[in-house]
Amino acid sequence: MQKLKIEKLVEGGQGISHENEKSFFVWNSLPGELIEIESFNKRKGIFEARAIGVVEPSIHRTEPSEEHFLSCSPWQIMDFDYENEQKISIATENYKRIAKLSDKEVEDLNINIFSDGKQFGYRNKMEFSFIESGGNISLAFFSRGQKRKIAIDGCELASPAINRVAQNILEWINNKKLTERNLKAIILRSNKNDEVVAGLFIKDKLDFDDYPVLNDKFLGFSLYYSTHKSPASVITDTLYQDGQDFLIEEIAGKKFKYGINSFFQVNIPVFEAALKDISDSIHGDSKIVDFYSGVGAIGLCIGADKLIESNEEAVEFAKDNILSNKMNGSEAVLAPSEKALEYIEEDSTIIFDPPRAGLHQDVIDRILEIKPSRIIYMSCNTATHARDIGLLKDVYDIKFLKLYNFFPRTPHIEAICILELKK
């Protein structure tokens, strides 16, 4: 059995070890641990592996809450204070190495992380797969780094309301004798009132004589046909719909309507803390444009003039949210951010919350050409966040850089950077 000494945790969440000019990225490992590994992926001297034995455990190691922890939240293995420390360490290293921030710049920024302390039950969206187990269909996750699925009862990251409704729908699936071959995935969303909507994705066009029964908390069920040609849960056709296919969530005194497939923040209390930091940085005389705006959860809370979004469904929800919140001065625009460059103007505040890939190079180029007065850049990937900050920092001063633990017990790190045009 191969043994390795773990050096540190890296972006992505694995421990790293080097031996005989080979690099090992190891799940279920912590810095300083001596572990026994099982490798499951290899390419050009780089191995992905998992620890199957811990010879010398870290003082920060804890017992995971779930057997399937590697599939959903691989950082269940450490105490929560240490998790937050590690997120600061990984992000800080990214900002130094990629953005080329000096030790003095990092020290002056005093990078810290916000958490509300809630480690489980915070996710208001979950997607489960399915597997045949013991003659019945069970919920499932994919095994980390592999295509193999493992049966689960639910997930402790999910809101209790989501786990309850998932079991309700699973009972219906088994009553209808659906097979693993029929089934693709289920997406469930909940809000702060424990109301839930669900969408079941199947690979055959089937109909039934009855469907899951709704109640005062289970507000909507949709059955979608999703072609087997698509690996993801993409709606090819709606086969059945009962009740709502959307939820309404209240954030910072405003109500937001969003759908089963809409992008929407999954940890609302931590998002509200981040939103307050954004709001505190807004100057009242500035025009505000929110790029990658989704249904408007950031932009409408701070009075943005324009919401730029490429997803048509999200734009329709954003328009509904503008009306319901009486934000008559706001407008939702359907366009990819890199095709809506004319909205990046001088003397304006630009908000970005892009996907993990970060900002498109055309967006960066437009910023450097037009030089808007203030940029508020929220990111779910500190590596691309650091890359983009590095491209802008010769023209902009970094006034604020803070991390947020939106996804406790996972390696994911959210960050906000506020940049102001140099005088």
Secondary structure per residue as TSV (DSSP state, phi and psi in degrees):
chain	resnum	aa	ss	phi	psi
A	1	M	-	360.0	125.4
A	2	Q	-	-74.9	135.2
A	3	K	E	-113.7	143.5
A	4	L	E	-137.3	150.5
A	5	K	E	-102.3	125.4
A	6	I	-	-84.9	130.3
A	7	E	-	-85.7	-49.7
A	8	K	E	-165.1	171.2
A	9	L	E	-92.5	146.0
A	10	V	-	-124.2	168.8
A	11	E	T	-50.1	128.0
A	12	G	T	109.2	-27.4
A	13	G	S	107.6	-5.8
A	14	Q	-	-86.9	158.7
A	15	G	E	-81.9	149.4
A	16	I	E	-118.0	143.4
A	17	S	E	-143.5	146.0
A	18	H	E	-120.3	134.4
A	19	E	E	-154.7	128.9
A	20	N	T	51.6	46.3
A	21	E	T	61.9	22.7
A	22	K	E	-116.6	146.2
A	23	S	E	-109.6	130.9
A	24	F	E	-116.5	123.8
A	25	F	E	-107.1	113.6
A	26	V	E	-120.6	120.4
A	27	W	E	-75.1	157.1
A	28	N	S	62.6	42.7
A	29	S	-	-142.6	153.5
A	30	L	-	-130.0	156.0
A	31	P	T	-54.9	136.5
A	32	G	T	86.4	-8.2
A	33	E	-	-80.4	145.5
A	34	L	E	-99.7	121.7
A	35	I	E	-130.2	161.0
A	36	E	E	-106.0	134.5
A	37	I	E	-119.1	160.0
A	38	E	E	-125.1	118.2
A	39	S	E	-84.7	143.0
A	40	F	E	-135.7	0.9
A	41	N	E	-153.2	139.2
A	42	K	E	-146.3	136.8
A	43	R	E	-156.3	122.5
A	44	K	T	44.4	56.7
A	45	G	T	78.3	5.5
A	46	I	E	-113.7	126.3
A	47	F	E	-116.3	135.7
A	48	E	E	-103.7	136.0
A	49	A	E	-150.1	174.3
A	50	R	E	-132.9	148.4
A	51	A	E	-78.7	126.4
A	52	I	E	-110.2	-2.8
A	53	G	E	-154.5	141.2
A	54	V	E	-116.7	106.5
A	55	V	E	-77.9	-44.7
A	56	E	E	-127.6	97.5
A	57	P	-	-77.3	153.0
A	58	S	-	-71.2	151.9
A	59	I	T	-67.9	-14.1
A	60	H	T	-94.4	-1.9
A	61	R	B	-71.9	136.1
A	62	T	-	-127.1	164.7
A	63	E	-	-78.4	126.4
A	64	P	-	-61.3	149.2
A	65	S	S	-78.0	-22.9
A	66	E	S	-132.3	146.8
A	67	E	T	-66.0	-32.1
A	68	H	T	-91.4	22.2
A	69	F	H	-55.4	-33.9
A	70	L	H	-64.1	-27.0
A	71	S	H	-77.0	-33.5
A	72	C	H	-115.3	-37.3
A	73	S	-	-152.7	76.8
A	74	P	G	-67.8	-7.2
A	75	W	G	-95.5	19.4
A	76	Q	G	-65.5	-10.4
A	77	I	G	-83.6	-0.2
A	78	M	B	-129.3	157.4
A	79	D	-	-68.0	155.2
A	80	F	H	-68.1	-37.7
A	81	D	H	-61.1	-40.0
A	82	Y	H	-67.9	-37.6
A	83	E	H	-55.2	-48.9
A	84	N	H	-63.3	-39.4
A	85	E	H	-61.1	-42.9
A	86	Q	H	-67.0	-36.2
A	87	K	H	-65.4	-39.9
A	88	I	H	-63.5	-43.2
A	89	S	H	-63.5	-46.9
A	90	I	H	-64.4	-45.8
A	91	A	H	-64.4	-43.5
A	92	T	H	-60.8	-42.2
A	93	E	H	-61.0	-40.0
A	94	N	H	-62.1	-43.3
A	95	Y	H	-68.1	-33.3
A	96	K	H	-73.6	-47.6
A	97	R	H	-77.0	-41.6
A	98	I	T	-94.5	-46.7
A	99	A	S	-81.2	-11.2
A	100	K	-	63.3	36.2
A	101	L	-	-75.8	138.5
A	102	S	-	-77.1	164.0
A	103	D	H	-56.7	-39.6
A	104	K	H	-65.8	-42.8
A	105	E	H	-62.4	-43.4
A	106	V	H	-64.8	-42.1
A	107	E	H	-62.4	-43.1
A	108	D	H	-65.8	-32.8
A	109	L	H	-74.2	-22.3
A	110	N	T	50.6	58.7
A	111	I	-	-64.2	122.4
A	112	N	-	-133.1	179.5
A	113	I	E	-128.8	137.4
A	114	F	E	-96.6	135.8
A	115	S	-	-142.7	144.2
A	116	D	-	-88.9	2.9
A	117	G	S	86.2	-7.3
A	118	K	-	-84.6	120.2
A	119	Q	-	-98.1	-23.7
A	120	F	S	-137.0	163.1
A	121	G	S	72.9	15.5
A	122	Y	-	-94.9	-17.7
A	123	R	B	-78.4	126.4
A	124	N	S	-98.2	9.4
A	125	K	E	-143.5	134.9
A	126	M	E	-140.1	146.2
A	127	E	E	-124.0	123.2
A	128	F	E	-113.5	147.3
A	129	S	E	-96.7	-169.1
A	130	F	E	-138.0	152.6
A	131	I	E	-147.2	148.0
A	132	E	E	-83.1	125.2
A	133	S	E	-145.9	120.5
A	134	G	T	61.7	32.1
A	135	G	T	86.4	-4.5
A	136	N	E	-126.2	166.6
A	137	I	E	-86.3	134.1
A	138	S	E	-119.3	158.3
A	139	L	E	-63.5	156.1
A	140	A	E	-151.1	154.5
A	141	F	E	-119.5	159.7
A	142	F	E	-81.9	140.1
A	143	S	-	-65.2	136.8
A	144	R	T	-54.1	122.1
A	145	G	T	78.0	5.5
A	146	Q	S	-136.4	162.4
A	147	K	S	-86.6	-7.6
A	148	R	-	-70.2	138.8
A	149	K	E	-100.5	151.6
A	150	I	E	-126.8	140.6
A	151	A	E	-74.8	140.4
A	152	I	E	-136.7	161.6
A	153	D	S	-92.5	-20.7
A	154	G	-	163.4	-165.1
A	155	C	-	-142.7	133.9
A	156	E	T	-70.8	-15.9
A	157	L	T	-71.0	-28.3
A	158	A	B	-75.3	152.6
A	159	S	-	-61.3	145.3
A	160	P	H	-54.6	-33.1
A	161	A	H	-62.8	-39.6
A	162	I	H	-64.5	-45.5
A	163	N	H	-62.1	-37.4
A	164	R	H	-64.2	-48.7
A	165	V	H	-67.6	-35.7
A	166	A	H	-59.0	-41.4
A	167	Q	H	-68.9	-35.2
A	168	N	H	-60.7	-47.4
A	169	I	H	-69.5	-36.0
A	170	L	H	-62.4	-38.9
A	171	E	H	-62.0	-41.6
A	172	W	H	-63.7	-43.1
A	173	I	H	-57.2	-44.8
A	174	N	H	-71.3	-34.2
A	175	N	H	-64.4	-32.9
A	176	K	T	-87.0	2.3
A	177	K	T	58.6	33.6
A	178	L	-	-68.2	149.6
A	179	T	-	-108.2	165.6
A	180	E	T	-59.4	-32.1
A	181	R	T	-66.6	-30.8
A	182	N	T	-73.0	-30.3
A	183	L	E	-97.9	145.9
A	184	K	E	-115.4	-63.7
A	185	A	E	-164.3	168.0
A	186	I	E	-132.3	134.6
A	187	I	E	-113.2	130.1
A	188	L	E	-126.7	141.2
A	189	R	E	-130.7	145.2
A	190	S	E	-132.6	165.0
A	191	N	-	-123.6	-174.6
A	192	K	T	-66.9	-17.6
A	193	N	T	-90.0	8.9
A	194	D	-	63.6	24.2
A	195	E	-	-85.0	143.6
A	196	V	E	-132.2	141.1
A	197	V	E	-124.2	151.6
A	198	A	E	-139.4	146.7
A	199	G	E	-127.3	122.0
A	200	L	E	-101.8	125.9
A	201	F	E	-104.6	122.1
A	202	I	E	-123.6	160.1
A	203	K	S	-100.5	7.3
A	204	D	S	-134.9	148.3
A	205	K	-	-83.8	92.5
A	206	L	-	-115.7	152.0
A	207	D	-	-131.5	163.0
A	208	F	-	-137.2	161.6
A	209	D	S	-83.9	-14.3
A	210	D	-	-153.4	165.2
A	211	Y	-	-137.6	168.9
A	212	P	-	-51.6	139.1
A	213	V	-	-88.2	128.8
A	214	L	-	-80.4	161.4
A	215	N	-	-147.6	-165.6
A	216	D	S	-71.4	-10.7
A	217	K	S	-114.1	-30.8
A	218	F	E	-92.8	96.2
A	219	L	E	-91.2	-18.2
A	220	G	E	-163.8	141.7
A	221	F	E	-132.8	130.2
A	222	S	E	-124.4	139.6
A	223	L	E	-112.5	120.8
A	224	Y	E	-115.4	138.2
A	225	Y	E	-86.8	127.3
A	226	S	-	-127.3	113.1
A	227	T	-	-54.1	141.8
A	228	H	T	-64.9	-15.2
A	229	K	T	-70.6	-20.5
A	230	S	-	-99.6	126.8
A	231	P	S	-73.7	-17.6
A	232	A	S	-100.1	171.2
A	233	S	-	-83.3	79.0
A	234	V	-	-106.7	134.4
A	235	I	-	-77.4	114.6
A	236	T	S	-89.7	-39.2
A	237	D	E	-157.4	146.6
A	238	T	E	-92.7	118.0
A	239	L	E	-90.7	-30.2
A	240	Y	E	-161.2	143.8
A	241	Q	E	-148.9	128.2
A	242	D	E	-131.9	132.9
A	243	G	E	74.4	-147.1
A	244	Q	-	-87.5	148.5
A	245	D	S	-112.3	25.5
A	246	F	E	-147.6	165.1
A	247	L	E	-126.1	166.6
A	248	I	E	-124.3	128.9
A	249	E	E	-123.5	139.5
A	250	E	E	-96.6	126.5
A	251	I	E	-133.6	125.8
A	252	A	T	49.5	41.2
A	253	G	T	81.3	2.7
A	254	K	E	-119.1	151.5
A	255	K	E	-106.3	134.8
A	256	F	E	-124.4	128.3
A	257	K	E	-97.4	134.0
A	258	Y	E	-151.0	157.0
A	259	G	E	-101.9	177.2
A	260	I	T	-57.7	-38.9
A	261	N	T	-101.2	4.0
A	262	S	S	-71.4	147.3
A	263	F	-	-71.7	128.1
A	264	F	-	-154.2	144.1
A	265	Q	-	-60.2	138.3
A	266	V	S	-93.4	-12.4
A	267	N	-	-129.1	87.7
A	268	I	H	-65.2	-44.0
A	269	P	H	-58.8	-41.5
A	270	V	H	-71.5	-37.1
A	271	F	H	-60.0	-40.3
A	272	E	H	-63.9	-34.8
A	273	A	H	-65.9	-42.4
A	274	A	H	-64.3	-39.2
A	275	L	H	-63.2	-37.1
A	276	K	H	-63.9	-40.8
A	277	D	H	-63.3	-38.6
A	278	I	H	-64.6	-48.4
A	279	S	H	-59.5	-39.5
A	280	D	H	-64.9	-20.0
A	281	S	T	-93.5	-5.1
A	282	I	-	-81.8	132.5
A	283	H	-	-97.5	132.9
A	284	G	T	-62.3	-21.4
A	285	D	T	-92.7	8.4
A	286	S	S	-101.5	140.0
A	287	K	E	-74.6	135.2
A	288	I	E	-116.9	128.4
A	289	V	E	-124.1	127.1
A	290	D	E	-107.8	108.2
A	291	F	E	-90.6	151.7
A	292	Y	S	54.8	49.4
A	293	S	-	-81.5	-14.6
A	294	G	T	60.1	-135.0
A	295	V	T	-88.0	4.5
A	296	G	S	100.8	17.2
A	297	A	T	-62.7	-32.8
A	298	I	T	-86.2	-55.9
A	299	G	G	-57.9	-44.7
A	300	L	G	-72.4	-25.0
A	301	C	G	-73.2	-19.2
A	302	I	G	-119.8	14.3
A	303	G	T	73.5	39.3
A	304	A	-	-65.5	143.3
A	305	D	S	-76.0	-40.5
A	306	K	E	-129.2	139.9
A	307	L	E	-116.8	119.0
A	308	I	E	-107.0	121.5
A	309	E	E	-149.6	139.7
A	310	S	S	-92.6	-13.7
A	311	N	-	-90.7	121.4
A	312	E	H	-63.4	-42.7
A	313	E	H	-60.4	-43.9
A	314	A	H	-62.2	-38.6
A	315	V	H	-64.6	-40.2
A	316	E	H	-63.7	-41.4
A	317	F	H	-65.2	-39.2
A	318	A	H	-60.3	-40.6
A	319	K	H	-63.8	-41.7
A	320	D	H	-60.4	-41.3
A	321	N	H	-69.7	-33.4
A	322	I	H	-61.3	-45.4
A	323	L	H	-68.2	-47.3
A	324	S	H	-66.7	-28.4
A	325	N	T	-97.1	6.7
A	326	K	T	54.5	43.2
A	327	M	-	-95.0	66.6
A	328	N	T	-64.5	-19.6
A	329	G	T	-85.8	-1.4
A	330	S	-	-102.0	151.3
A	331	E	E	-138.7	133.7
A	332	A	E	-95.6	130.2
A	333	V	E	-118.6	126.0
A	334	L	E	-85.8	107.1
A	335	A	S	-171.6	145.6
A	336	P	-	-65.1	145.2
A	337	S	G	-58.0	-39.2
A	338	E	G	-72.1	-10.2
A	339	K	G	-105.5	5.2
A	340	A	-	-121.5	38.5
A	341	L	G	-66.6	-22.1
A	342	E	G	-64.7	-16.6
A	343	Y	G	-83.4	-6.7
A	344	I	-	-88.8	106.0
A	345	E	-	-125.7	162.3
A	346	E	T	-62.8	160.4
A	347	D	T	52.5	35.0
A	348	S	E	-129.4	160.6
A	349	T	E	-104.0	123.8
A	350	I	E	-109.9	128.2
A	351	I	E	-107.3	133.0
A	352	F	E	-125.3	134.5
A	353	D	-	-140.1	70.1
A	354	P	-	-78.9	170.1
A	355	P	-	-66.6	-178.3
A	356	R	T	-60.1	-24.4
A	357	A	T	-69.3	-13.7
A	358	G	-	81.5	-162.6
A	359	L	-	-79.2	140.7
A	360	H	-	-65.7	145.5
A	361	Q	H	-59.1	-32.1
A	362	D	H	-64.8	-33.2
A	363	V	H	-68.7	-45.5
A	364	I	H	-57.3	-47.2
A	365	D	H	-61.1	-40.7
A	366	R	H	-65.5	-41.5
A	367	I	H	-58.5	-47.6
A	368	L	H	-68.2	-25.7
A	369	E	H	-79.5	-47.0
A	370	I	H	-88.6	-33.5
A	371	K	-	59.0	66.1
A	372	P	-	-60.2	154.0
A	373	S	S	-70.0	-32.3
A	374	R	E	-145.3	140.1
A	375	I	E	-125.2	128.9
A	376	I	E	-113.8	113.0
A	377	Y	E	-118.7	107.6
A	378	M	E	-98.8	137.8
A	379	S	E	-141.5	146.7
A	380	C	S	-104.8	13.2
A	381	N	-	-147.4	104.0
A	382	T	H	-69.9	-17.4
A	383	A	H	-71.4	-49.8
A	384	T	H	-72.9	-29.8
A	385	H	H	-59.1	-48.3
A	386	A	H	-63.8	-40.9
A	387	R	H	-56.4	-48.6
A	388	D	H	-70.2	-38.5
A	389	I	H	-60.8	-41.2
A	390	G	H	-60.2	-33.0
A	391	L	H	-75.6	-20.0
A	392	L	H	-106.1	-15.9
A	393	K	T	-71.5	-15.5
A	394	D	T	-73.1	-21.9
A	395	V	T	-105.5	-23.1
A	396	Y	E	-122.1	144.5
A	397	D	E	-89.0	138.0
A	398	I	E	-85.7	110.7
A	399	K	E	-94.3	-19.5
A	400	F	E	-160.9	134.0
A	401	L	E	-149.1	115.3
A	402	K	E	-141.5	148.4
A	403	L	E	-105.1	156.5
A	404	Y	E	-138.4	132.3
A	405	N	-	-90.3	75.9
A	406	F	S	-69.3	-26.4
A	407	F	S	-128.5	69.4
A	408	P	T	-55.8	147.1
A	409	R	T	71.6	9.7
A	410	T	S	-124.3	166.6
A	411	P	S	-79.0	-5.6
A	412	H	-	-68.2	138.9
A	413	I	-	-129.2	129.4
A	414	E	E	-102.5	148.2
A	415	A	E	-146.3	150.9
A	416	I	E	-127.0	131.2
A	417	C	E	-122.9	134.2
A	418	I	E	-113.5	122.4
A	419	L	E	-116.8	137.5
A	420	E	E	-122.5	140.6
A	421	L	E	-58.7	132.0
A	422	K	-	-65.2	142.3
A	423	K	-	-73.8	360.0
